[in-house]
Amino acid sequence: QVQLVESGGGLVQAGGSLRLSCAASRRIFSVDTRNWYRQAPGKQRELVATITDGGMTNYADSVKGRFTISRDNAKNTVYLQMNSLKPEDTAVYYCNFAVMGLYNYWGQGTQVTVSS
């Protein structure tokens, strides 16, 4: 069973930065996309950033220019660098590996809180 373990969340002031990491317990083959989602209290989970197996990236409009997704295949890890954080970025952040259009692996979530 593959596990995704996230780290790097915490409390930061507005304008600050955090870097989230998501490490898979072993290599996963045939990954279509590696993704970061977030869910704020009372809101639906939303897709924040995506990186394809070929390295193409895509971002939600709300984070474009501030967040950067990257991966290190040798470490089975995906990252989310978050700069210029805003209070509205406060949420639980989840990593997700989508495999062959059939399977989804999820991390346990890491809390990000941005104070004003």
C-alpha positions in Angstrom: 0.0 0.0 0.0 1.4 3.4 -1.0 1.4 6.2 1.5 1.8 9.9 0.8 3.2 11.8 3.7 3.0 15.6 3.7 5.0 18.1 5.7 5.8 21.7 5.8 2.6 23.3 6.9 2.3 25.7 9.7 1.4 29.3 10.8 2.8 32.2 8.9 2.1 35.9 8.6 0.6 37.3 5.5 3.3 37.9 2.9 5.4 35.0 4.1 6.3 31.8 2.5 6.0 28.1 3.2 7.2 25.0 1.3 5.1 21.9 1.4 6.5 18.4 0.6 4.7 15.2 -0.2 6.8 12.0 -0.2 5.5 8.7 -1.5 6.5 5.6 0.5 7.7 4.0 -2.7 7.9 4.7 -6.4 4.6 4.8 -8.1 4.5 3.9 -11.8 2.2 5.4 -14.5 1.4 8.6 -12.6 -0.6 10.9 -14.8 -0.5 14.0 -12.6 0.8 15.0 -9.1 -1.5 17.6 -7.6 -2.0 19.8 -4.6 -5.5 20.4 -3.4 -6.8 22.5 -0.5 -9.9 22.7 1.6 -10.9 25.7 3.7 -13.5 25.4 6.5 -17.0 25.2 5.1 -15.7 25.1 1.5 -15.2 22.4 -1.1 -11.8 20.9 -1.8 -10.2 22.8 -4.7 -7.4 22.0 -7.0 -4.5 24.4 -6.5 -1.7 23.1 -8.7 -0.9 20.2 -11.0 2.3 18.9 -12.5 2.1 16.2 -15.3 4.5 13.3 -15.7 6.0 15.3 -18.5 6.6 18.3 -16.3 3.8 20.6 -17.5 2.3 22.7 -14.7 -1.1 24.4 -14.2 -2.4 26.5 -11.4 -5.6 27.9 -10.0 -6.1 31.5 -10.9 -6.0 32.5 -7.2 -2.4 31.2 -6.8 -0.8 32.0 -10.2 2.4 33.8 -9.8 2.7 33.0 -6.1 2.8 29.2 -5.9 5.1 26.8 -7.7 4.7 23.1 -8.0 7.8 20.9 -8.6 8.8 17.3 -8.3 11.9 15.2 -7.6 11.3 11.8 -9.2 14.4 10.3 -7.5 12.9 11.1 -4.1 9.3 10.2 -5.1 8.4 13.7 -3.8 6.3 16.6 -5.0 6.6 20.1 -3.6 4.5 23.3 -3.4 6.4 26.5 -2.8 4.0 29.1 -1.6 5.1 32.8 -1.6 3.2 36.0 -0.8 0.8 34.1 1.3 -2.6 35.6 2.0 -5.1 34.9 4.8 -7.4 33.4 2.2 -4.8 30.7 1.5 -5.6 29.3 5.0 -6.7 25.7 4.5 -5.7 22.1 4.9 -3.5 21.2 1.9 -3.6 17.7 0.4 -1.3 16.1 -2.1 -2.7 13.7 -4.7 -1.1 11.3 -7.2 -3.5 10.3 -10.0 -2.5 7.1 -11.7 -3.7 5.8 -15.1 -7.0 7.6 -14.7 -8.0 4.8 -12.3 -6.4 5.3 -8.9 -6.0 8.2 -6.6 -3.5 8.3 -3.7 -4.0 11.0 -1.1 -1.9 12.4 1.7 -3.3 13.0 5.2 -3.3 16.7 4.8 -1.3 19.5 6.4 -2.7 22.7 7.9 -1.6 26.0 6.5 -2.7 29.1 8.5 -1.9 32.6 7.3 -2.5 35.4 9.8 -3.3 38.9 8.8 
